[in-house]
Amino acid sequence: MIQSINMKQAQYLTAREAAAELNVSRATLYAYVSRGLIRSEPSSSPRARLYRAEDVRALRDRKAPARQPADGSAAALQWGAPILESAITLITETDLFYRGRSAARLAESASLETVAALLWDCAGEDPFAGSLPPAPALQAPDDGLVGMDRCLALLAHAAPLDLRAFNQDPAGVARTGARLVRLLAAGMGGAAPDERPAHAILARGWGVVDRSDADLLRAALVLAADHELNASTFTVRCIASTGASPYAAVMGGLCALQGPRHGGATARVAALFDEAAATGDPRLAIARRLKRGDRISGFGHPLYPQGDPRAKVLLRMLQRRAAGDPGLAAATALADAVRELTGREPTIDFALMALARTLGLPAHAPIGLFAVGRCVGWIAHALEQYAGGQLIRPRSRYIGDPPLAADDCGDSRA
């Protein structure tokens, strides 16, 4: 018995021991756990966990070359490894926190504008007060564009006209962020921006008249506000690190967001919904995909082994509001089928699609909600990057052909 206990102690480390081995803070240790880089399990104390020693030491060994590479080159940027320090968002195995506040709790009643003031650290000042885009910026010709395409065109038109955006002190960036949020809401909703909250602008543009339905849009925006260093946010930080304006940073974020491995995954979730509806049996649709080796988009987030908390909150709110709705019933049956056949839980992409199908929103609404909400996080990261004053400039590790001697370069002038 004593030998068994000693073996377990050798296999696991306390939080203090694990953080010391990695030379990181406990917050960073918890971030590694949330990314699945280190396994943990409960200890005899209900308030403490133990961490797999082999995982800690493997990660320590992988990090060592990055600290002192023998050839002076940088280690590869691997998915999930923290590469920038940030005080904005913390992801744990079961929750998401905006500056220490649970995003799930905030989604219950907070507006996106309230979350923006929190993430932008506005210290009592309301950046949305009077922050409307310049009138000429709204006079871009209507060329029939919708959704992301309309937003990119609108921001490109507005950027050189919004001279206030060149003020990069924190208060100025926050006010520019407020104008950008309103521009994106207007572009996605196909309506003119005004001083109402973003969810109200979207509701008007999408024909959502029920206040309870509009409240679901509000919650979705809050849950999408930030998710630390995903691809679009890292893009925003890279652009901001050059000193470029918030318009440039947000446009870069929008471009990155459209990719099918990021926000564009909502289009693949839509195809999954359509396939399940066409077969009339979601279990059959999922089984066919698995048989073909196709990816089941919208399920199984790698950072949340117990399920995406954002999806849980939004689906729970949707169930309370629209229980018995045919669209929600179809989404629930699809989620049950995936859960039964794969054990995977819905992600925020699935929840946004379920919301859009239940409320009858336009096809671009899921990524639209994602983009408008995430704009708040992008501005928060731009503010943090401006304050740091550092240019993000990773190095590459060259793996191509060795350099040729001068005599072997094949110079035709010789």
Secondary structure, 3 states (H helix, E strand, C coil): CHHHHHHHHHHEECHHHHHHHHCCCHHHHHHHHHCCCCCEEECCCCCCEEEEHHHHHHHHHHHHHHHCCCCCCCCCCCCCCCCCCCCCEEECCCCEEECCEEHHHHHCCCCHHHHHHHHCCCCCCCCCCCCCCCHHHHCCCCCCCCHHHHHHHHHHHHHHHCHHHHCCCHHHHHHHHHHHHHHHHHHHHCCCCCCCCHHHHHHHHCCCCCHHHHHHHHHHHHHCCCCCCCHHHHHHHHHHHCCCCHHHHHHHHHHHHCCCCCCCHHHHHHHHHHHHHHHCCHHHHHHHHHHHCCCCCCECCCCCCCCCHHHHHHHHHHHHHHCCCHHHHHHHHHHHHHHHHHCCCECHHHHHHHHHHHHCCCCCHHHHHHHHHHHHHHHHHHHHHHHHCCCCCCCCCCCCCCCCCHHHCCCCCC
